[in-house]
């Protein structure tokens, strides 16, 4: 998968992760892009490590599942960090 395909995957996976998680998350489209790309990297790494699956094809169901799962993890961690700052 190319660089722009990976960015598009990250943006869409980040947006889907924001829709799945309840509550209001901070950040605009750029934060969503960053969280999605980091989440796709994390999901691809965990998928390769645990399930021997990679992010090779843009239209593969496993690619999307790993990217969205990784984005959910990153978004949860981001919410914990930002949530603590705003309450202090």
Secondary structure, DSSP 8 states (H G I E B T S, - for coil): --HHHHHHHHHHHHHHHHHHS-S-----HHHHHHHHHHHHHHHHHHIIIII------TT-HHHHHHHHHHHHHHHHHHHHHHHHHHH-
